[in-house]
Structure formats: C-alpha cells, structure tokens
Amino acid sequence: MKRIITFSTIMLGAGSILAQETEKKPLTISGYAEVYYQQDFNNPKSNTRPGFVYSHNRNNEVSLNVGLIKASYENEKVRANLGLGVGSYMNANYAAEEGVLKNVFEANVGVKLSKEHNLWLDAGIMPSHIGFESAIGADCYTLTRSMLADNSPYFETGAKLSYSTLNGKWDMAVLVLNGWQRIQRVEGNSTPAFGHQLTYRPTEKITLNSSSFIGNDKPDDTKQMRYFHNLYGQFQINEKFAMIAGFDIGAEQKSKGSSDYSIWYSPVLIAKYSPTDKISLAARGEYYQDKNGVIIASGTENGFQTFGASFNVDYQILSNFVWRTEVKSLNSKDAVFLDRDDRMKKGNVMAVTSLAIQF
C-alpha cells in the first residue's frame, strides 16, 4: 500500500508540473517582418507608388514593408498590447502623426467587465474594426492590399466595448474614436467619431461581418460628416478553396451643413486555392469609384474610377516563413499613372515579391 501511495503521489506531482507547463503564459512576445521588391512597368521616376497606395508603396528598391515587435499580456481580468513598428507601411500610414507616435503600431489596455460573460472594455491605439485585410501581410490572401483596404483605416484610437457569445458565433462592438485612422485628433476638431462591428459565424467555415464609421474628420469650422460601411463574407469552401467578398460604401457632406453628399464605393472578390500545404494561389478582382475625390483625389475629369486585377503565388518555406509573388494590373477611366517621361497613362502593371516571417 505504501508503494502505491508513493507512486500516486509522484504521478499527481508530475501532473501538477505538467499542468503548470501547459498553462497559458500571460505574457507573450511576438514579431513580424516583411521585406519586398516591387517593379512598376510604367517605370516612373519616383520610387513611391501613387498616393492611394499605403502598403507596399515603394518601387524599384528592396524595402521593408513592416517590421514589428509586439508584447501582449492577458489574464482573466485584464489584457494589454504594445507593438512598435518600422517600415514603408508605417511611414505612409502614420504620416499625419507626430514624433514617436509614428512608430506605435498598437498600444491598448482592456478590462473584463463581467465574470460570467466575454464583455470587455479596451482603450488606446488598436487595429481597425473595419475590413478583412491588415498590415500583417502573411495573414492576408494576397501579397499587396486591395484598394478597398488601403483607403480605409488600418488602425484607430479610442475606446471599444465588445461582447462575444460563449458559443463563438457572435462578436459585437461599439466604439468611440478620435477620427478616421488617427492617433491624435485633427487640430480644431472637438467631435468624437463612432463605429460598430457585428461578426457572425454560423459555422466554422463562414464569417460574415458588418462594420461602420460615423464622424467628422475635419476641423469644426469646416465640419463634414462622413458615413461609411464595410461588409464582407469569408467562406472556407473546402480544405483547398476559400473566398472573400467585400464591399465598402461611404458618403460625406460636400460642405459644412450641406444636404448634398459625395459617394464612393468599392467591391472586391478574392479567391484562394491551395493545392498543397506548401503552395497557395490567389486571384483578386476589384473596383474603386470616388468621382468627387473624397478619399482618392485624382484631380481628373471623372475622378478616380479604377479596376484592378491580381494573381498571387505563395510558397510556404517554413510554417512561419513564406515567399510570395504577385502580378497586379490597374486600369483607370482617366489617365492617373505616370510613366518615365512624366506622361499620364490609364493603365499600370506591376510585379512584387516578398519574404515574410512571423515569430
């Protein structure tokens, strides 16, 4: 009997140690880096892509899109994230921010408001609640971002009240924000912006999402209300085939107090096929119309009206290391692209390749 008790005690002790080892650590450190080379076949003199491109926006050079180091802390009651970033993505998207804020990828804290339910209040600089694409390219179907993603917020600053059902089917959030992709509010602006997010997962293979933004992103004396909605569906058809369909639409007052609005919209469809564990192929079709230049000011007669198509090949070298190559074509109603001789052209074809690692 003594031997049995001793053996049981040893096994219980070993089980306790194993449980401690497998218990989730509250603090995790992670990182991401993506290096790319892009060739614009119009061969413009500038090494910067057109102004409506904010991710992978350097041409004819080896460039770092984003290098990120992130610390995350979470227990049953609180959570926090701090991410610092560098690269051409940071330079383009944080150009309006001052000083060290240009390098703050994410900085937020959250507190759980209920013991029994997934009800959280988070505040700070957070990833955008809008859209299905992010700055972390390896998490996206395509190497470059769609026009829809590049011209809606990648990040936001404010407070978010969120709730997730215990069965994982519904996520809901309401937000109070400093503005449209802002850390600091526009000088002279005293009006908060608002947003919502509603995500439904009827099955493990389907995600449906609705997100909105309502607010003024200009000084009070030139206040123009903006109303924006993003809708998308993500569908894992089978083990090898997946699709995303998205649609953005926005309206902004033409002037302060006006009842007339400028409208812009953008549909996108992306299909991904993975014949093996190592290889993935993706094709994208998209369109962006902004006749009045609310988001993309082309300065042309018909405004910005552009079709896009791309084809993507990924090779998963390691589980956390991927080589990606994409060819993309853009065709606009007006001539909005420059060539080497500073002539305006309606079409633009480019090729880009990248290496991305997550750790």
CORHULIN-V631404 format. One record per residue. N is the residue number from 1. RES is the residue in one small letter. SS is DSSP state (A for helix, B for strand, O for the rest). BURIAL is + if it has 9 or more other C-alpha atoms within 8 Angstrom, else -. D_CENTER is the distance of its C-alpha to the mean C-alpha in whole Angstrom. Layout:
n: {N:N}
res: {RES:RES}
ss: {SS:SS}
burial: {BURIAL:BURIAL}
d_center: {D_CENTER:D_CENTER}
//
This chain:
n: {1:2:3:4:5:6:7:8:9:10:11:12:13:14:15:16:17:18:19:20:21:22:23:24:25:26:27:28:29:30:31:32:33:34:35:36:37:38:39:40:41:42:43:44:45:46:47:48:49:50:51:52:53:54:55:56:57:58:59:60:61:62:63:64:65:66:67:68:69:70:71:72:73:74:75:76:77:78:79:80:81:82:83:84:85:86:87:88:89:90:91:92:93:94:95:96:97:98:99:100:101:102:103:104:105:106:107:108:109:110:111:112:113:114:115:116:117:118:119:120:121:122:123:124:125:126:127:128:129:130:131:132:133:134:135:136:137:138:139:140:141:142:143:144:145:146:147:148:149:150:151:152:153:154:155:156:157:158:159:160:161:162:163:164:165:166:167:168:169:170:171:172:173:174:175:176:177:178:179:180:181:182:183:184:185:186:187:188:189:190:191:192:193:194:195:196:197:198:199:200:201:202:203:204:205:206:207:208:209:210:211:212:213:214:215:216:217:218:219:220:221:222:223:224:225:226:227:228:229:230:231:232:233:234:235:236:237:238:239:240:241:242:243:244:245:246:247:248:249:250:251:252:253:254:255:256:257:258:259:260:261:262:263:264:265:266:267:268:269:270:271:272:273:274:275:276:277:278:279:280:281:282:283:284:285:286:287:288:289:290:291:292:293:294:295:296:297:298:299:300:301:302:303:304:305:306:307:308:309:310:311:312:313:314:315:316:317:318:319:320:321:322:323:324:325:326:327:328:329:330:331:332:333:334:335:336:337:338:339:340:341:342:343:344:345:346:347:348:349:350:351:352:353:354:355:356:357:358:359}
res: {m:k:r:i:i:t:f:s:t:i:m:l:g:a:g:s:i:l:a:q:e:t:e:k:k:p:l:t:i:s:g:y:a:e:v:y:y:q:q:d:f:n:n:p:k:s:n:t:r:p:g:f:v:y:s:h:n:r:n:n:e:v:s:l:n:v:g:l:i:k:a:s:y:e:n:e:k:v:r:a:n:l:g:l:g:v:g:s:y:m:n:a:n:y:a:a:e:e:g:v:l:k:n:v:f:e:a:n:v:g:v:k:l:s:k:e:h:n:l:w:l:d:a:g:i:m:p:s:h:i:g:f:e:s:a:i:g:a:d:c:y:t:l:t:r:s:m:l:a:d:n:s:p:y:f:e:t:g:a:k:l:s:y:s:t:l:n:g:k:w:d:m:a:v:l:v:l:n:g:w:q:r:i:q:r:v:e:g:n:s:t:p:a:f:g:h:q:l:t:y:r:p:t:e:k:i:t:l:n:s:s:s:f:i:g:n:d:k:p:d:d:t:k:q:m:r:y:f:h:n:l:y:g:q:f:q:i:n:e:k:f:a:m:i:a:g:f:d:i:g:a:e:q:k:s:k:g:s:s:d:y:s:i:w:y:s:p:v:l:i:a:k:y:s:p:t:d:k:i:s:l:a:a:r:g:e:y:y:q:d:k:n:g:v:i:i:a:s:g:t:e:n:g:f:q:t:f:g:a:s:f:n:v:d:y:q:i:l:s:n:f:v:w:r:t:e:v:k:s:l:n:s:k:d:a:v:f:l:d:r:d:d:r:m:k:k:g:n:v:m:a:v:t:s:l:a:i:q:f}
ss: {O:A:A:A:A:A:A:A:A:A:A:A:A:A:A:A:A:A:A:A:A:A:O:O:O:O:B:B:B:B:B:B:B:B:B:B:B:B:B:B:O:O:O:O:O:O:O:B:O:O:O:O:O:O:O:O:O:B:O:O:O:B:B:B:B:B:B:B:B:B:B:B:B:B:O:O:O:B:B:B:B:B:B:B:B:B:O:A:A:A:A:A:A:O:O:O:O:O:A:A:A:A:A:B:B:B:B:B:B:B:B:B:O:O:O:O:O:B:B:B:B:B:B:B:B:B:B:O:O:O:O:O:O:O:O:O:A:A:A:O:O:O:O:O:O:O:A:A:A:A:O:O:O:O:B:B:B:B:B:B:B:B:B:B:O:O:O:O:O:B:B:B:B:B:B:B:B:O:O:O:O:O:O:O:O:O:O:O:O:O:O:O:B:B:B:B:B:B:B:B:B:B:B:O:O:B:B:B:B:B:B:B:B:B:B:B:O:O:O:A:A:A:O:O:B:B:B:B:B:B:B:B:B:B:B:B:O:O:O:O:B:B:B:B:B:B:B:B:B:B:B:B:B:O:O:O:O:O:O:O:B:B:B:B:B:B:B:B:B:B:B:B:B:O:O:O:O:O:B:B:B:B:B:B:B:B:B:B:B:B:O:O:O:O:O:O:O:O:O:O:O:O:O:B:B:B:B:B:B:B:B:B:B:B:B:B:B:B:O:O:B:B:B:B:B:B:B:B:B:B:B:B:O:O:O:O:B:B:O:O:O:O:O:B:B:O:B:B:B:B:B:B:B:B:B:B:B:B:O}
burial: {-:-:-:-:-:-:-:-:-:-:-:-:-:-:-:-:-:-:-:-:-:-:-:-:-:-:-:-:-:+:+:+:+:+:+:+:+:+:+:+:-:+:-:+:-:-:+:-:+:-:-:-:+:+:+:+:+:+:+:+:-:-:+:+:+:+:+:+:+:+:+:+:+:+:-:-:-:+:+:+:+:+:+:+:+:+:+:+:+:+:+:+:-:+:+:-:+:-:-:-:+:+:+:+:+:+:+:+:+:+:+:+:-:-:-:-:+:+:+:+:+:+:+:+:+:+:-:+:-:+:+:-:-:+:-:-:+:+:-:+:-:+:+:-:+:-:+:+:+:+:+:+:+:+:+:+:+:+:+:+:+:+:+:+:+:-:-:-:+:+:+:+:+:+:+:+:+:+:+:+:+:+:+:-:-:+:-:-:+:-:-:+:+:+:+:+:+:+:+:+:+:-:-:-:+:+:+:+:+:+:+:+:+:+:+:+:+:+:+:+:-:-:+:+:+:+:+:+:+:+:+:+:+:+:+:+:+:-:-:+:+:+:+:+:+:+:+:+:+:+:+:+:+:+:+:+:-:-:-:-:+:+:+:+:+:+:+:+:+:+:+:+:+:+:-:-:-:+:+:+:+:+:+:+:+:+:+:+:+:+:+:+:+:+:-:+:+:-:-:+:-:-:+:+:+:+:+:+:+:+:+:+:+:+:+:+:+:-:-:+:+:+:+:+:+:+:+:+:+:+:+:+:+:+:+:+:+:+:+:+:-:-:-:+:+:+:+:+:+:+:+:+:+:+:+:+:+:+:-}
d_center: {62:61:60:58:56:56:54:52:51:50:47:46:46:44:42:41:40:38:36:35:34:31:30:27:27:25:24:21:20:18:16:14:15:15:18:18:21:20:23:24:27:28:28:28:29:26:24:21:19:19:18:15:14:11:10:13:15:19:21:24:24:22:19:17:13:13:15:14:17:16:19:18:21:22:26:27:27:24:21:19:16:17:15:16:14:16:16:15:11:13:16:14:11:14:17:18:18:22:23:21:18:17:16:15:12:12:16:17:20:20:24:25:27:29:31:31:27:24:23:21:21:18:18:17:14:11:7:7:9:8:7:6:4:2:5:7:9:11:10:9:12:12:13:11:9:10:12:10:7:8:11:9:8:5:8:11:14:17:18:17:20:19:21:21:24:26:26:22:22:20:18:18:17:18:17:19:17:18:16:14:11:14:16:19:20:22:26:28:25:27:25:22:19:19:16:16:14:17:16:19:20:23:23:21:21:19:16:16:14:15:13:15:15:19:20:22:20:23:26:29:31:29:27:25:24:20:19:16:15:13:14:13:15:15:18:20:23:25:24:24:22:19:17:14:15:13:15:14:17:18:21:22:26:28:30:30:32:32:32:30:27:25:23:20:18:16:16:15:16:15:18:18:21:22:26:26:25:24:23:20:20:18:19:17:18:17:18:18:20:21:25:25:22:20:17:18:22:24:27:29:31:29:25:22:23:21:21:19:19:18:20:18:20:19:22:21:24:24:22:19:20:19:20:18:20:19:21:19:21:21:24:24:27:28:28:25:25:28:30:32:34:32:33:30:29:28:26:24:24:22:21:19:20:18:19:16:17:16:19}
//
